[in-house]
Amino acid sequence: MTLKRRKEATAAFLFASPWLIGFAVFLAYPLCASIYYSFCDYSVLKLPVWIGTRNYENLMRDEIFWKTLSNTAYYAIFALPLGMVVAISLALLLNTKVKGLAFYRTFFFLPSLVPMVSLAVLWLWMFNGESGLVNAALGGIGIKGPNWLSDPEWSKPALVLLSVWGVGNAMVIYLAGLQDVPVQLYEAADLDGATAWQKTRNVTLPMISPVILFNLIMGIIGTLQVFTVPYVMFPGGSPARSTYFYTMYLFDNAFRYQKMGYACAMGWIMFLIILVLTMISLRLSEKHVHYGGS
Amino acid sequence: MNPRAIGTIGLAAVVVGTALYGERITTPEVKPGPVRITYWEKWTGFEGDAMRAVVDAFNKKQSEVFVELLTVSGIQDKTLLATSGGNPPDVAGLYGPNVAQYADSRAILPLDEFCAEAGLSRDSYIPCYWDIGFYKGHVWALPSTPASTALHYNKKMLREAGYDPDRPPRTFEELDAMAAKMTVREGGRKDGRIVRSGFLPNEPGWWNWSWGSFFGGKLWDGESKITVDTPEYIRAYKWIRSYSEKYGAGDLQNFRSGFGNFSSPQNAFMSEKVAMLIQGVWMYNFISQFAPKLEWGAAPFPYPADRPDLERSTLVDLDVLVIPKGAKHPKEAFKFIRYVQSQEGMELLCLGQRKHSPLATSSAEFYAKHPNPYIKLFTELAKSKNSISPPQLGIWPEYEAELNNAFDEVYLMKKTPEEAVAYVKARMQPILDDYLLKQRLREEAEKR
């Protein structure tokens, strides 16, 4: 390295140092410490005591752990595809040339700006069994709506429906992807006599496939970590733990039951699950994702 | 030296200087004068104002200690984290059921010596409230405000159902029979949806864990065994299930799903959807705010007819004051706590929050000024030998979650009472064993 380059590198690190120091102190240290704690009996108030893999062994035998994991998987399996389909559809619609486009774009993005807690309280009213708007609307078309909030069969579907409320962010990312699709491709497709559906299927979707992959991975992370809305709407994961999600159990272990070591172990298991799912989606996507550059 | 080097050094000096000076200006200067102590408390609204008045009165009364009151939400989590970080407040306002967990973790200081010095003992209080802060032979917490619970009933709805509005049910059997008569279905049809109910075991649903105690059950034997699988508990869960059998689990859910928020005019009791329920001394505050015209009464909660020894059972709850470990001024902190325990301080606080006083005696003036027409009943109930409070167990939060879940499963008819309690026992016993073992090892290590 020449002197000049070395100087430049030093300067670069110096400029990045606030972030680097912040990362080391506030993220890297807790991250590493939590690996250690996950092998300890640790209550926050007492010093950690090394117990080997006992936390992980106990987790494997903990019925509630499996219950929360299956609740979370249920939520992710339904909320993720639903959210993606709605977000892509909205983005496609908002990519057409209609009057008042800016208004519509704002309109559909707006719900994402509502803070989570207000959102949860708002939807408690929407899903209210007697006077809720959701059931009133269903009643309007002759369907007797279920007890969204108090029937264990319907509480998770209610949360899945509610998740669509927050697709605005993903929608904007799709929209940006759509604007990048080269016009020539559509022109070429037009010359070949492609229908609108064929164009969407064979031009648009492949061209925005990197964006879809990105949103898929962010979606996996987001849905598996669902916390705020169910925590506010369903205290303790009621009714009958049907809405008790992984992160809620983790939180309870850490702060209510003072089992921080156990909670850290849960955190690392979730990390591994997300890591594996992300790697699988990257692997599966190799054939289906088309990058503009290649 | 070139100008650039000077510039760099100058910049570095500014950065370091700001960092150091910044620390200094955020740390308040130590002035001769009163010792400043910090006090974290959870209350907001009129309850917060009541405590602020007490703090102001204390600060005015003497010049040695100055209390700074800070309203903190999620008080138990934040006190926990601040204590483990070594920077706790001098006084924290926790909840009664926190005491065992915090004491076992040595996160709060024992107050025995302070109490002895100040002449405070069990005799100074209504015993059940002293007992909530007393754990494993030590005083860990002293009362701030207490609450006992009673049956609240709607006189108008009793009258309409043909009952004497001044003769509420005394036994569970009477309660169930009257509830059945007061439950109204739409159009009077058998398959109509429920529009009014006499009583629901899960309204307000804050103490779903406690019904076994109303039937004489104990949650543990005080030493090593979870005793939730006893006949008393099974009987309680059968009673809970009888409501789902009688009215239909689905119909009850439908009905309950239409209730509004607790703290609103749509509250089930205040909007006359439910005629009778268990509620605490604070209920008066909400009734006077949201439904001032409601014709209501309060009476001791019913007991099983074959267990007259359980008469006047009442759930008692307590907010407590503690000194976290690592507090900088424990002596001064206790001075403030001591003032709250005085008749003057306590009555100012409890009158402001419109609760009864946890002290053994209350002044005639306190009752004369108190707006709740049933305040004496709540005081008397707290003195009952059948007061019920959460067990002093470090694992109580987990146990409570398990009991609440068992309630749900029985009420929704997903499990039989026997299955539900067997499950709770099977899950909690190993957790208790583990907890007690760790506790014992720790105490032995401390002795050594």
Boltz contact constraints between the chains, C-beta under 6 A:
constraints:
  - contact:
      token1: [A, 43]
      token2: [B, 105]
      max_distance: 6.0
  - contact:
      token1: [A, 44]
      token2: [B, 84]
      max_distance: 6.0
  - contact:
      token1: [A, 45]
      token2: [B, 84]
      max_distance: 6.0
  - contact:
      token1: [A, 45]
      token2: [B, 105]
      max_distance: 6.0
  - contact:
      token1: [A, 45]
      token2: [B, 107]
      max_distance: 6.0
  - contact:
      token1: [A, 129]
      token2: [B, 254]
      max_distance: 6.0
  - contact:
      token1: [A, 129]
      token2: [B, 257]
      max_distance: 6.0
  - contact:
      token1: [A, 129]
      token2: [B, 258]
      max_distance: 6.0
  - contact:
      token1: [A, 130]
      token2: [B, 258]
      max_distance: 6.0
  - contact:
      token1: [A, 147]
      token2: [B, 253]
      max_distance: 6.0
  - contact:
      token1: [A, 147]
      token2: [B, 254]
      max_distance: 6.0
  - contact:
      token1: [A, 147]
      token2: [B, 257]
      max_distance: 6.0
  - contact:
      token1: [A, 149]
      token2: [B, 257]
      max_distance: 6.0
  - contact:
      token1: [A, 150]
      token2: [B, 253]
      max_distance: 6.0
  - contact:
      token1: [A, 150]
      token2: [B, 257]
      max_distance: 6.0
  - contact:
      token1: [A, 151]
      token2: [B, 253]
      max_distance: 6.0
  - contact:
      token1: [A, 236]
      token2: [B, 401]
      max_distance: 6.0
  - contact:
      token1: [A, 239]
      token2: [B, 408]
      max_distance: 6.0
  - contact:
      token1: [A, 240]
      token2: [B, 408]
      max_distance: 6.0
  - contact:
      token1: [A, 240]
      token2: [B, 409]
      max_distance: 6.0
  - contact:
      token1: [A, 240]
      token2: [B, 412]
      max_distance: 6.0
  - contact:
      token1: [A, 241]
      token2: [B, 405]
      max_distance: 6.0
  - contact:
      token1: [A, 255]
      token2: [B, 77]
      max_distance: 6.0
  - contact:
      token1: [A, 256]
      token2: [B, 397]
      max_distance: 6.0
  - contact:
      token1: [A, 257]
      token2: [B, 397]
      max_distance: 6.0
  - contact:
      token1: [A, 257]
      token2: [B, 398]
      max_distance: 6.0
